[in-house]
């Protein structure tokens, strides 16, 4: 698994940083259904944070259906329940990569790029839009 990083001084809670990075790795196809995540203890040790913080991130991921936790196998990436195929997710991720690269080439801060995408999502009512 790609190494996760956390900003202990940042405004985003550490558990949310972990949750969002794992979600992104799944969306990009770097983590696929059945892939095992590190144990809470191992990830906490590697990141220099408490086990409880990692467990909270894993609980949040499990609540959204992104992962499944089992006693013997640990926490694994779940098979998506929605209708989007892995190929479609990879295709979309390729387009999103181009969007991010274009925004950065224009000198946009990451927060501005996120604001633009969030605004677009709020404007469009799709099958899962709000």
Contact map, one row per residue, 1 for C-alpha under 8 A:
1110000000000000000000000000011000001000000000000000000000000000000000000000000000000000000000000000000000000000000000000000000000
1111000000000000000000001000010000000000000000000000000000000000000000000000000000000000000000000000000000000000000000000000000000
1111100000000000000000000000000000000000000000000000000000000000000000000000000000000000000000000000000000000000000000000000000000
0111110000000000010010000000000000000000000000100000000000000000000000000000000000000000000000000000000000000000000000000000000000
0011111000000000010000000000000000000000000000100000000000000000000000000000000000000000000000000000000000000000000000000000000000
0001111100000100110000000000000000000000000000100000000000000000000000000000000000000000000000000000000000000000000000000000000000
0000111111000100000000000000000000000000000000000000000000000000000000000000000000000000000000000000000000000000000000000000000000
0000011111000100000000000000000000000000000000000000000000000000000000000000000000000000000000000000000000000000000000000000000000
0000001111100000000000000000000000000000000000000000000000000000000000000000000000000000000000000000000000000000000000000000000000
0000001111111000000000000000000000000000000000000000000000000000000000000000000000000000000000000000000000000000000000000000000000
0000000011111000000000000000000000000000000000000000000000000000000000000000000000000000000000000000000000000000000000000000000000
0000000001111101100000000000000000000000000000000000000000000000000000000000000000000000000000000000000000000000000000000000000000
0000000001111111100000000000000000000000000000000000000000000000000000000000000000000000000000000000000000000000000000000000000000
0000011100011111110000000000000000000000000000000000100000000000000000000000000000000000000000000000000000000000000000000000000000
0000000000001111111000000000000000000000000000000000110110000000000000000000000000000000000000000000000000000000000000000000000000
0000000000011111111100000000000000000000000000000000000010000000000000000000000000000000000000000000000000000000000000000000000000
0000010000011111111110000000000000000000000000000000000000000000000000000000000000000000000000000000000000000000000000000000000000
0001110000000111111111000000000000000000000000000000010010000000000000000000000000000000000000000000000000000000000000000000000000
0000000000000011111111100000000000000000000000000000000011011000000000000000000000000000000000000000000000000000000000000000000000
0000000000000001111111110000000000000000000000000000000000000000000000000000000000000000000000000000000000000000000000000000000000
0001000000000000111111111000000000000000000000000000000000000000000000000000000000000000000000000000000000000000000000000000000000
0000000000000000011111111100000000000000000000000000000000000000000000000000000000000000000000000000000000000000000000000000000000
0000000000000000001111111110000000000000000000000000000000001000010000000000000000000000000000000000000000000000000000000000000000
0000000000000000000111111111000000000000000000000000000000000000000000000000000000000000000000000000000000000000000000000000000000
0100000000000000000011111111111000000000000000000000000000000000000000000000000000000000000000000000000000000000000000000000000000
0000000000000000000001111111111100000000000000000000000000000000000000000000100000000000000000000000000000000000000000000000000000
0000000000000000000000111111111000000000000000000000000000000000000000000000000000000000110010000000000000000000000000000000000000
0000000000000000000000011111111000000000000000000000000000000000000000000000000000000000110010000000000000000000000000000000000000
0000000000000000000000001111111100000000000000000000000000000000000000000000000000000100110000000000000000000000000000000000000000
1100000000000000000000001111111100000000000000000000000000000000000000000000000000000000000000000000000000000000000000000000000000
1000000000000000000000001111111110100000000000000000000000000000000000000000100000000000000000000000000000000000000000000000000000
0000000000000000000000000100111111100000000000000000000000000000000000000000100000000000000000000000000000000000000000000000000000
0000000000000000000000000000001111100000000000000000000000000000000000000001111100000000000000000000000000000000000000000000000000
0000000000000000000000000000000111110000000000000000000000000000000000000001111000000000000000000000000000000000000000000000000000
0000000000000000000000000000001111111000000000000000000000000000000000000001100000000000000000000000000000000000000000000000000000
0000000000000000000000000000000001111100000000000000000000000000000000001111100000000000000000000000000000000000000000000000000000
1000000000000000000000000000000000111110000000000000000000000000000000000111100000000000000000000000000000000000000000000000000000
0000000000000000000000000000000000011111011000000000000000000000000000000010000000000000000000000000000000000000000000000000000000
0000000000000000000000000000000000001111111000000000000000000000000000000110000000000000000000000000000000000000000000000000000000
0000000000000000000000000000000000000111111100000010011000000000000000000000000000000000000000000000000000000000000000000000000000
0000000000000000000000000000000000000011111110000010000000000000000000000000000000000000000000000000000000000000000000000000000000
0000000000000000000000000000000000000111111111000000000000000000000000000000000000000000000000000000000000000000000000000000000000
0000000000000000000000000000000000000111111111100010010000000000000000000000000000000000000000000000000000000000000000000000000000
0000000000000000000000000000000000000001111111111110110000000000000000000000000000000000000000000000000000000000000000000000000000
0000000000000000000000000000000000000000111111111110000000000000000000000000000000000000000000000000000000000000000000000000000000
0000000000000000000000000000000000000000011111110000000000000000000000000000000000000000000000000000000000000000000000000000000000
0001110000000000000000000000000000000000001111111000000000000000000000000000000000000000000000000000000000000000000000000000000000
0000000000000000000000000000000000000000000111111100000000000000000000000000000000000000000000000000000000000000000000000000000000
0000000000000000000000000000000000000000000110111110110000000000000000000000000000000000000000000000000000000000000000000000000000
0000000000000000000000000000000000000000000110011111110000000000000000000000000000000000000000000000000000000000000000000000000000
0000000000000000000000000000000000000001101110001111111000000000000000000000000000000000000000000000000000000000000000000000000000
0000000000000000000000000000000000000000000000000111111100000000000000000000000000000000000000000000000000000000000000000000000000
0000000000000110000000000000000000000000000100001111111110000000000000000000000000000000000000000000000000000000000000000000000000
0000000000000010010000000000000000000001001100001111111111000000000000000000000000000000000000000000000000000000000000000000000000
0000000000000000000000000000000000000001000000000011111111100000000000000000000000000000000000000000000000000000000000000000000000
0000000000000010000000000000000000000000000000000001111111110000000000000000000000000000000000000000000000000000000000000000000000
0000000000000011011000000000000000000000000000000000111111111000000000000000000000000000000000000000000000000000000000000000000000
0000000000000000001000000000000000000000000000000000011111111100001000000010000000000000000000000000000000000000000000000000000000
0000000000000000000000000000000000000000000000000000001111111110000000000000000000000000000000000000000000000000000000000000000000
0000000000000000001000000000000000000000000000000000000111111111000000000000000000000000000000000000000000000000000000000000000000
0000000000000000001000100000000000000000000000000000000011111111111000000000000000000000000000000000000000000000000000000000000000
0000000000000000000000000000000000000000000000000000000001111111111110000000000000000000000000000000000000000000000000000000000000
0000000000000000000000000000000000000000000000000000000000111111110000000000000000000000000000000000000000000000000000000000000000
0000000000000000000000000000000000000000000000000000000000011111111000000000000000000000000000000000000000000000000000000000000000
0000000000000000000000000000000000000000000000000000000000001111111100000000010110000000000000000000000000000000000000000000000000
0000000000000000000000100000000000000000000000000000000000001111111100000000111100000000000000000000000000000000000000000000000000
0000000000000000000000000000000000000000000000000000000001001101111110000011110000000000000000000000000000000000000000000000000000
0000000000000000000000000000000000000000000000000000000000000100111111000011110000000000000000000000000000000000000000000000000000
0000000000000000000000000000000000000000000000000000000000000100001111101111000000000000000000000000000000000000000000000000000000
0000000000000000000000000000000000000000000000000000000000000000000111111110000000000000000000000000000000000000000000000000000000
0000000000000000000000000000000000000000000000000000000000000000000011111100000000000000000000000000000000000000000000000000000000
0000000000000000000000000000000000000000000000000000000000000000000001111100000000000000000000000000000000000000000000000000000000
0000000000000000000000000000000000010000000000000000000000000000000011111111000000000000000000000000000000000000000000000000000000
0000000000000000000000000000000000011010000000000000000000000000000011111111000000000000000000000000000000000000000000000000000000
0000000000000000000000000000000000011110000000000000000001000000001111001111100000000000000000000000000000000000000000000000000000
0000000000000000000000000000000011111000000000000000000000000000001110001111110000000000000000000000000000000000000000000000000000
0000000000000000000000000100001111111000000000000000000000000000011100000011111000000000000000000000000000000000000000000000000000
0000000000000000000000000000000011000000000000000000000000000000111100000001111100000000000000000000000000000000000000000000000000
0000000000000000000000000000000011000000000000000000000000000000010000000000111110000000000000000000000000000000000000000000000000
0000000000000000000000000000000010000000000000000000000000000000110000000000011111110000000000000000000000000000000000000000000000
0000000000000000000000000000000000000000000000000000000000000000100000000000001111100000000000000000000000000000000000000000000000
0000000000000000000000000000000000000000000000000000000000000000000000000000000111110000000000000000000000000000000000000000000000
0000000000000000000000000000000000000000000000000000000000000000000000000000000111111000000000000000000000000000000000000000000000
0000000000000000000000000000000000000000000000000000000000000000000000000000000101111101100000000000000000000000000000000000000000
0000000000000000000000000000000000000000000000000000000000000000000000000000000000111111100000000000000000000000000000000000000000
0000000000000000000000000000100000000000000000000000000000000000000000000000000000011111110000000000000000000000000000000000000000
0000000000000000000000000000000000000000000000000000000000000000000000000000000000001111111000000000000000000000000000000000000000
0000000000000000000000000000000000000000000000000000000000000000000000000000000000011111111100000000000000000000000000000000000000
0000000000000000000000000011100000000000000000000000000000000000000000000000000000011111111110000000000000000000000000000000000000
0000000000000000000000000011100000000000000000000000000000000000000000000000000000000111111111000000000000000000000000000000000000
0000000000000000000000000000000000000000000000000000000000000000000000000000000000000011111111100000000000000000000000000000000000
0000000000000000000000000000000000000000000000000000000000000000000000000000000000000001111111110000000000000000000000000000000000
0000000000000000000000000011000000000000000000000000000000000000000000000000000000000000111111111000000000000000000000000000000000
0000000000000000000000000000000000000000000000000000000000000000000000000000000000000000011111111100000000000000000000000000000000
0000000000000000000000000000000000000000000000000000000000000000000000000000000000000000001111111110000000000000000000000000000000
0000000000000000000000000000000000000000000000000000000000000000000000000000000000000000000111111111000000000000000000000000000000
0000000000000000000000000000000000000000000000000000000000000000000000000000000000000000000011111111100000000000000000000000000000
0000000000000000000000000000000000000000000000000000000000000000000000000000000000000000000001111111110000000000000000000000000000
0000000000000000000000000000000000000000000000000000000000000000000000000000000000000000000000111111111000000000000000000000000000
0000000000000000000000000000000000000000000000000000000000000000000000000000000000000000000000011111111100000000100000000000000000
0000000000000000000000000000000000000000000000000000000000000000000000000000000000000000000000001111111110000000000000000000000000
0000000000000000000000000000000000000000000000000000000000000000000000000000000000000000000000000111111111000000000000000000000000
0000000000000000000000000000000000000000000000000000000000000000000000000000000000000000000000000011111111111000100000000000000000
0000000000000000000000000000000000000000000000000000000000000000000000000000000000000000000000000001111111111100000000000000000000
0000000000000000000000000000000000000000000000000000000000000000000000000000000000000000000000000000111111110000000000000000000000
0000000000000000000000000000000000000000000000000000000000000000000000000000000000000000000000000000011111110000000000000000000000
0000000000000000000000000000000000000000000000000000000000000000000000000000000000000000000000000000001111111000000000000000000000
0000000000000000000000000000000000000000000000000000000000000000000000000000000000000000000000000000001111111101100000000000000000
0000000000000000000000000000000000000000000000000000000000000000000000000000000000000000000000000000001100111111100000000000000000
0000000000000000000000000000000000000000000000000000000000000000000000000000000000000000000000000000000100011111110000000000000000
0000000000000000000000000000000000000000000000000000000000000000000000000000000000000000000000000000000000001111111000000000000000
0000000000000000000000000000000000000000000000000000000000000000000000000000000000000000000000000000000000011111111100000000000000
0000000000000000000000000000000000000000000000000000000000000000000000000000000000000000000000000001001000011111111110000000000000
0000000000000000000000000000000000000000000000000000000000000000000000000000000000000000000000000000000000000111111111000000000000
0000000000000000000000000000000000000000000000000000000000000000000000000000000000000000000000000000000000000011111111100000000000
0000000000000000000000000000000000000000000000000000000000000000000000000000000000000000000000000000000000000001111111110000000000
0000000000000000000000000000000000000000000000000000000000000000000000000000000000000000000000000000000000000000111111111000000000
0000000000000000000000000000000000000000000000000000000000000000000000000000000000000000000000000000000000000000011111111100000000
0000000000000000000000000000000000000000000000000000000000000000000000000000000000000000000000000000000000000000001111111110000000
0000000000000000000000000000000000000000000000000000000000000000000000000000000000000000000000000000000000000000000111111111000000
0000000000000000000000000000000000000000000000000000000000000000000000000000000000000000000000000000000000000000000011111111100011
0000000000000000000000000000000000000000000000000000000000000000000000000000000000000000000000000000000000000000000001111111100011
0000000000000000000000000000000000000000000000000000000000000000000000000000000000000000000000000000000000000000000000111111100000
0000000000000000000000000000000000000000000000000000000000000000000000000000000000000000000000000000000000000000000000011111110011
0000000000000000000000000000000000000000000000000000000000000000000000000000000000000000000000000000000000000000000000001111111111
0000000000000000000000000000000000000000000000000000000000000000000000000000000000000000000000000000000000000000000000000001111111
0000000000000000000000000000000000000000000000000000000000000000000000000000000000000000000000000000000000000000000000000000111110
0000000000000000000000000000000000000000000000000000000000000000000000000000000000000000000000000000000000000000000000000000111111
0000000000000000000000000000000000000000000000000000000000000000000000000000000000000000000000000000000000000000000000001101111111
0000000000000000000000000000000000000000000000000000000000000000000000000000000000000000000000000000000000000000000000001101110111
